[in-house]
Amino acid sequence: MVAPLLFFGLLSLLEISMLAMMTSGLDNAVLEASRRIRTNRDDVATSAAAFKDQICDQLGGDLVSCRSRVAIGVQRFSKFIDAGSVATSPPDGSFNAGHAGDIIIVKVDYQWPLMTPFLATAFGRSGPMSVTLGSRLAFKNEPYQ
């Protein structure tokens, strides 16, 4: 009688650990891809698809599956106060890396499939068996030439 509860508890603990690891990995991937925009590196993304590929390359795993799960939005603003109002909205698929000195908001959402259905409700269920992991980043482009 106790075994199913213990098994569910162990599976839930494993899944929460995987969610924490994926959240950290997503934040790191967004930070790395955004650094290319901020410093205007030679390998900076020039489109939404290229930016999505840079994030998926950092996350690892199946590239095709990652592309279908990731939603991005990169927007340019002239003032941080203007950028704050859109930071919490979902990504819209736009890509505008701006120029030197511009303020950029990067929004990335990733649909993570869940193994245990009860955890979907605990973490803000976004589908029958998935949860949305989000990462947001605001920065000012460096004064590159």
N, C-alpha and C positions, 0 to 999 in steps of 0.2 A: 504494500500500500504506500509506503514511503518512497519506494524506488522511483516512480514516475515524477514525484515532486522534486526529488534530488536531481534527477536527470534534467528536468526542465530548468531548475536553478543553475545547473552547470552549463547547460546550453545557453541560457540567458546571459550568464557571466562571460562566456566566450564571445557572444555576439556584442555585448557592450564593449568588450575589449577591442574587438574588430572595428566598431564604430569610432572609438577613440583614436585608434591607429589610422583609420581612413580620414578622419577629420584633421589630424595632424599632417598627414601626407598631402591632403588637399590644400591646406594652408601653405605648406612649404612649396608645392607646385605653383600656386598662384603667386607667391612671393618671388620665386625664381623667374617665372615668365614675365612678371611685372617689372622686375629689375632690368630686363632687356629693354623695355619701353622707357623706363626712367632714365637710363644712361644712353639710350639710342645706340645700342650695340649693333654690330654688323648683321647679326642673325635675328634682329627684331621682327616680330610678326607684322605683316602688312594687311592682314585681313582677319576676320573673325574665325575662319576655318584654320588658318595658320596658328592663331593664338590658342585655339582649342587643342590643336595637335601638340603644341609646346606643353600645355598642361597635362595632356594624356601621356606624353613621353615621360614626364616626371613621375606620374602615378604608377606607370608600369601596367602589366597585365595586357589584356586583349585591347588593341587600339580601336577596332571597329566598335566593340561594345562600349568602350569609354566615350567615344564620340557621340554615341546615341544617348548616353546618360548625362553628359555635361551641357549646361546652358551657360552662356557668357554674356557679359555686357561691359564694354569699355567706353566710358564717356569723358569728354573734356569739358572743363569749366574754367572760368576766369577767377572765381572767388570760392573759398572753402565754404562760405555760408550758403552758396547756391548748391554746392555738391551735397551738403548734408541732408537736403530734403529728398534726394533720390537714392541715398545709400541703402535704405531698407527695402526698397521696391525690388521685385524679382528682375533678373537679367532679361534684357529685351533682344539680345542677339546683335546689338550694335557694336561697332568697333571704330573708335576715333582716338588714336594714340596721341594726338595733339602735337605741339612743338615745344621747344625749349621754354621752360618757365610756366607751362600750363599745368593746371591741377587736373588730375586724372582719378576717376573712381572706377575700380575694377570689381565687378560682381560676378561670382561664379557659384552655380548650384550644381550639385551632383546627386543623382538618384541612386541610392544604395539599396539593393534588394535584401530583405530580411529573411532569416531562416525561421524565426519564431513569430507567429502572428500577434501575440499579445504585446510584444515590444513595439509594434507599429503604433498602437494607441498611446503608449507611454512617451514616445519621442515625437509626437506631432505627425500623425499619419498623413502621408501625402498620396497614398495609393493603397491597394489591397495588401501588398506585401513589400512596401518600400518606404524609405524615409529620405527626406531631402537634407543633404549636408550643404551648408552654405559657407562661403568665404567672401569677405569684403575687404578691400584695401583702398586707401586714399593716400595719394602722394603728389608731390610737385616735381615735374620733370626737371632734371638738372640743366644748367645753362650750357648745353653742348653746342658745338659749332657746326 
